[in-house]
């Protein structure tokens, strides 16, 4: 398979068929995460939401089912096709878009943007910063970003159950092997999928995910014009504080209204 076709195939396997194989767990996880998002972001049911790197659309679909206007964006066309089919099957109005998070086709449109499940870090530092800059631009002034990232200081705890092993998907099995390179703060994950009944034995191109500590992450958000408001240790209720033992860091940041424009408005009001 060509590189992009190979990655799309793997995204379909891991973002669609894996969740389908573990449906009960996935549905419960999604429900708990959506409850958290509504509470942490103070959502009132009227917001327009962009779900960046939406995968199979589980957050987008769940939010739409509760009444929000949602756009889900992902680079894998095959995954977006599944998300569109799921929306049609459930008679949900969700716009699913094939797109690159490095080149978001929106500006000043969304009240909320989501970047879940450690979806920041797949590029070099400059490009990862550009991703956050682009997300800031899609938000209306006063809009909020919720970003969920792994905490690199607790990566060993995360990898205890994730580092290496086989697990079933469909009629085959996936071998996952993961390691963390502390010199680059890089999580490296390789996969192999074997389905003897169908004669399939394929290897994943490999993921390299740059992990950022909280000071780095908040500095990047500020560089993008986003002001951090709060941080949690997981996307669950009741809210848990971000602490020494936290495997996740869930940060909410806002795009402030332009100070210059507000100052000009105040100046005109005084005249």
N, C-alpha and C positions, 0 to 999 in steps of 0.2 A: 504494500500500500504506500502511496505517496504520503509525505509527512503530515500534511493537513488532514488528509483522509484518515490516516492512522489515528491522529489525535481525536478527530470527530468520533471515530468508532469507539475509542476508549472512553470518551466523555459520555457517549450513549450508554456504554456498559456500566460505568461507575455512577453516573448521575440519574439514570433512568431505571435500568434493570436491577441495580443493587438495591435501590430504594423499594422497587417493586417486590424483590425477594424478601426484604425485611419490612413489609408493609405496615404491620402493627406497630413496630418500633418507630418507623419513620413518621407515621401519622401522629403518634403521641409526642414525638420530639417536635414536630412542626407545630402542633397545638400549643405546647408549652412555650415555644419560641415566639409565636404570634402573640400570646397573652403578654409575654414580657415586652415585646415591641410596643404594643398598645399602651402599656403602663409607663414604660421608660420614656417614650417619646411624647406622652400625653396626647395621643391621637384621639380626634373627636369624630371621625367618620367622614370628614369633608376633604381630607388632604389628597393630593395627587402624589403618587409614590413611584420612584424609579428603583427597580431591583436590579442592581448591576451584578453581572456574572450570575444570573439567576438559575443556571443549570436547568433541571427539569421543571422549574417553576413552582416548587412546592410552597415557597413563601408567597409568591405572587398570587397563586390560585387561592390560597387560604385567606389572604387579605381581600381579594376580590369577592370571595364567598361571604365575607362579613361587610361588604358594601363599599370598599375603597376603590378609587380609580387607580389602576396599576399598569405600568409598563415594565415588562421584563426583558432584559437585554443579555445576550450571550453570544460568544463567538462561534459556537458549534451549531451549524445549521441542523444537523440531525436531532440534537437535543431540543432545539426550538420547535422543530416539527412535532415532537412528542408533546411539548407543552401546549402548543396550539390545539392538538387533538384532544388533550385532557380538558382544556377550557371548553371546547365545543361539546364534548361528551357531558360535561356538567352544566352546560348552558350558562357559562360565565363570560362576562365581557372583560377580557384582558388583552392588551396589545403586546404580543411577543415579537421581538425584533432581533434579527441577526446583526450583530455589531461588535465592534472592538472597543473595549473600555479605554483604550488609549486615544480614541477619536470619537467621543460621544457627540451625536448629531443634535444636541439640544443646548439651549441657553435660557436661563431665567424662567424655567418652566415648572419645576417640581418643588413641593413643600418638604418632601423627605426623600433622601436617597439611602439605600441599604447596600452594604458591602459585607456580606456574611461569610462565615466558614473559612476564614483566613484566605480570602481571595485577593488580598493585596500582597505583592512580593514576588510575582512571577517574572519580573523583568529586572533590569539593573536599577540602581538607586535613582538615577536621573529620571528614568521612565516611570518608576513607581511614584516619584513626586509628581510627574506630569499627569498620572492617573488621578491623583487627588486634586490637582489643579483643575482638571476637566470636570470632576464631580462637583467641585465648588461652583463652577460656572453654570451647571444645570440647575442649581438651586435658586429659588427666588430669595431676595433679601429676607433674612429671618428664617430661612429654611434650615433643616437639620440633616446631618449625616450620622447614621449609626454604622460603625465599623467594628467587626468582630475579628480579632486576631489571636493567634497563639502567643502565649507569653514565653519568650525564649529562655527566661530564667528558670522555668519549670518544664523544659522540654523533655528531660529524662522521665518525669512522672507521666507525661503524655505518651511517651514511646513505650512504656512498660507493657501496655496492652496493644500496641500498634506497630512495634518495631519489625517483627517478622512472623510470617505464618500463612497457612492456607485457609481460605474460607470459601463457602459455596456461593455461586450466583447462577441461577437457572440450572441448566444441566451440567455446568462446568465448575471449575474451581479457580480462584485467584490466589496467586502467591504475592504477598506484599512484603517488601524489604525497605526499611527506612533507616536513615542515620542522620545525625546532626553534625555539621562541620562548624565548630565554634570559632575558627579563624575567620570565616566568612559570614557567620550567623545564618547559615543556609541549611534548611531542611531538604534532604534529598530522598526522593521516594521512587522506587522502581516496582513495576508490576509485571506479572506473567499470567496469562489466562490459558488454561488447558481444558478442553472439552473433548474427551476421547470419543464420545459417541458421534461427534460431528467432525472429527479429524482436525480440530483447531488447537494450535499451540503458538501463541503470539506473545511478543514482548513489548511492553510500553516504552515509548521514547524516553521516558524519565521526566520527573518534575523536580525543579529546583526552586524552592520558595524561600525568599529572604525574609527572616523574622526580625521585627523591630521591637526593642524594648520600649517601655512607656515614654521615657524622655525623648527618644528618637521619634516615636510616632506622633507625639503631641507637637514637636517642633515641625514635623512635616505638615501637619494639619494647619498650624499657624502660617507656615510659608505659603500654603494654598489659600489663605484668607479665611480660614475656618477657626473659630474660637472654641476650644474644648470646654464643655459644660460639666460633664460627669463621666465617671468610669465605674464599671461593675466587673466582678470576677467571673461572671457567666451570664448567659442569656436565659435566665430562669426566674421564676417567682417562688417565694418572696425574694426580692433583690438581695444579692450577696455582695459584700464589699470587695474591691480589688485589693488583695493582700499578698503577703509573701508566698503563700501556698497556691495562689490562683494559677490554673492552667490556661485560662482564657483572660483576655482583656477586651472589654466591650466599651468603646468610647463613643460618646455623643458629642458632636460639635455643631456649631451654628455658623452660618454665613451672616455676619453682621450687616445691618443696613449701612449704606455708604455714609461715612461721617461727614464728608464734604457736602453732600446734597442736603443732609439734615441741617448742617450749619447754615447753608444758603437759605433754606426754607425759614429757619428761625430769624435770619437777618431780614428777609422780606416781610415777615410777619410783624417785625418791630417798626417797619417804616410806615 
